[in-house]
Amino acid sequence: MSERIRNTTCFIRSRLNIAPHRYYTDMPGGAVETGGLPAPQVGIVLGSGLGALADSIETIGTLDYAEIPDFPRSTVPGHRGRFIYGRLGGKYVIAMEGRVHYYEGYPIRDVVLPVRVLCCLGIETLIVSNAAGGLTPLFQVGDIMVIEDHINLIPNPLVGPNDAVLGERFSDMTQPYDRKLIALAHRVAREQGFSLQQGCYVGTTGPSYETPAEVRYFHTIGGDAIGMSTTPEVIVARHQGVSVLGFSLITNALRRSETSGSPLTHAEVVEASGEATPRLCALVSEVVARL
Ligand code: HPA
């Protein structure tokens, strides 16, 4: 395992007093320490729309990204930067409040470092969320889409030497998002009185929003929603054998803005994500409880 991933994982573990996971104990000369709190079972990336879930976590400890040596920090206003370790729905979880994006200028390996570390801490399931533009005319602002598949148009984070301790050189991506978890999400949403959309997320670099021609193109190639995050994180989680569940909160309808000609702003995206947040938070809490 790369020094950086190992050192960062060890630092976070020791600061949050989390017991070592097999990545360490299996390795020749691996960690011999025992004790500490249980490894988190679930990792949650609190993207736009899930930020408020942080309040539902019975917090055991938090760690600001700024305190972690050589750790990427978001430059986007409104994105906090810290890990929250605690309990949610009876499970030990670790949440990332804030993520970095490729468009901020970080190398792709830095962008995925936090998720790499969550996987090394021992999570079995990763739940990711994002704000996204709706590519299909069927989606409305405020809809929640469970991600069924994705098209990654951000550089692939597995390019470069493969770390065989983490995963295989040629990583399987036939089921990037776990079908059983998707079915569970639909079931829970129905019980909570709403229905989820389901579709394919296109991950692009941004940071400019799409032109009308690009909107038509991304829809034609199979995309239902588009955003600037998530796909590299999912690629590394799958590389490390972690199951993934993902949600896109539809903050703007691109097909409509294409015809209306009204400009799309980040403020609009942030505002729209706020409205659907309680639904998404309730959904994710209950899904975690039933894992
Ligand atoms: N395009 C790209 N990323 C986004 C959008 C969009 O329309 N909305 C929220 N994130």
Residues whose N, C-alpha, C, O or C-beta is under 5 A from the ligand:
A	BS01	HPA	A131 A132 G133 Y209 E210 I226 G227 M228 T251 V269
